[in-house]
Amino acid sequence: MGEFELIRTYFAAAPCAQGGEGIALGIGDDCALLAVPPGEQLAISTDTLVAGVHFADPCDPFLLGQRSLAVAVSDLAAMGAYPLAFTLALTTPTVAADWLQRYAQGLNAMAQRCGVGLVGGDTTRGPLSLTVTVFGRVPAGLALTRSGAQPGDLLCVGGDLGNAAGALPLVLGQRSAAAQIAEPLLGHYWSPQPQLALGMALRGKATSALDISDGLLADCGHIAKASAVSLVIERQRLPLSAALLAFLGDEQARSAALSGGDDYVLAFTLPPTELGPLLAEGWPVHVVGRVEAGAGGRLLDAGGHDITPAVRGYQHFRETP
Amino acid sequence: MGEFELIRTYFAAAPCAQGGEGIALGIGDDCALLAVPPGEQLAISTDTLVAGVHFADPCDPFLLGQRSLAVAVSDLAAMGAYPLAFTLALTTPTVAADWLQRYAQGLNAMAQRCGVGLVGGDTTRGPLSLTVTVFGRVPAGLALTRSGAQPGDLLCVGGDLGNAAGALPLVLGQRSAAAQIAEPLLGHYWSPQPQLALGMALRGKATSALDISDGLLADCGHIAKASAVSLVIERQRLPLSAALLAFLGDEQARSAALSGGDDYVLAFTLPPTELGPLLAEGWPVHVVGRVEAGAGGRLLDAGGHDITPAVRGYQHFRETP
């Protein structure tokens, strides 16, 4: 089966693969064509997942399909972009119908949930890896970047942290847990929900934003560097799920929330005056610290003491000049 | 070295990696931002090259850098799109500074030649492969697709065919040739020149177009299927380079031109009235056949006899209903 037949059979079943909003031409020609309304810009991000590096192989292809799209779409959320479309470059050692079908089902399920249509891709033979490129649109000048944080801003996150890091020993089969603990943690790992609506709600309000993929400490380092400020994180204010607390205990749960990756929750800074209205509208905004003049970052314990060096991950955080 | 540092160090040296025309935000944030003028659409294409499948490993990383971008940009040419930008997802087993530097130099050289800027990407550890996604813009309604060929149209190509297929035994070290033969053939293979200007000149004139990557016969099959017509190719009219003729002889050279892949020359159909003006303007347009009502395609010899079944590749060609 040729690459075109393969990609069409398994992936073009997505409901919006042809003719979705903003998709002028979908799969099957040399290029796809996207329409961008006047005054808007196109947001683009690319993510690669490699078997044995970013996910265990073998794994459930349905879950992998969901996750491979979600982690890419999360970058659109981090820019405040409205989701449009994606391409998939799939490299696979064999054309295994069952695997491809399940993978495509997971991908399509996440595509529907996120409102993106598959517009093209490439299917090649080789060691298993997946590159997803996502496209969204955002009004010119309103994209959320990493570079606008100001001293005096609050540092906030969009939800519980550390769940995906907590799930990792379950994913790798190193530990087990009761269903009421394992299910929510594994759900966060395999099926992260890109915070698209929150990202769009933060347009014109947040001064900087990103999605947490490397862990809160490391990712706050990216904001600090791009904005040329210092970020202060209060360890006691990190939002933690009941499942994570029950699984790891308070101390380890906080470490997972600080240094674990793969949360795909938004982290952002905003002037204090913006906080109240967002909370009143019901957005999940948790204050975890603040922006100061300076560089790099500091981690404070419940008593306000600087405990930065004692935390795993601080080095990456501190490294940023 | 983290992925950001790696990608920045070696790839961000491209002159238009930041702030090129149409690039509102380049490398370094969650997404890149592209500006698309009102009335234009964004053209997108993705190509993956896998070591050992699409190129020999080891190979000259400079040449690989050139080629990996050129084959992707060629899809923009095939749509008549104006080139803007690209992303690179690079998976590599080791962070080898020399290799990356040479690869980036080749990539940047081709990026300059094609007028595209690197706007983002991902760098991951794993078996060597490269996924390039390219972006261009084209006035709404003027993109060249595969689906508009009409009976009575001429079938044309934009230059000599078969050179890359002829080069393959040289690339693989299976044969050698005198420099005056090897150099032009290897040049076509490693450094194909996307026909961007020709593609744009064909807007509003060609009724269908694509770039030849699978070989003329197979790719004409794609046009025939998408346009629901039959394509007739006259074997004697295929344009061949002096180097290919000297290397393979007339018979084998014509076979390479029909069934060899990787030419990245445009194939297109146009009404006969459009031919003269294009030739008068100096565009490289070679008539190789015509469009008829029907399905699939036919290959004719110098005497006008149907020789379709006798040619390698016919099956793929015929397969298209």
Interface residues (C-beta under 8 A of the other chain):
Chain A: G2 F4 A24 L25 G28 D29 D30 C31 A32 L33 L34 A35 V36 P38 Q41 L42 A43 I44 S45 T46 D47 T48 L49 V50 A51 G52 V53 H54 D75 L76 A78 M79 A81 T87 L88 A89 T91 V119 G120 G121 D122 T124 R125 G126 P127 S129 T131 T133 F135 G136 V138 A140 A143 T145 R146 S147 A209 L210 D211 A226 H316
Chain B: G2 A24 L25 G28 D29 D30 C31 A32 L33 L34 A35 V36 P38 Q41 L42 A43 I44 S45 T46 D47 T48 L49 V50 A51 G52 V53 H54 D75 L76 A78 M79 A81 T87 L88 A89 T91 V119 G120 G121 D122 T124 R125 G126 P127 S129 T131 T133 F135 G136 V138 A140 A143 T145 R146 S147 A209 L210 D211 H222 A226 H316
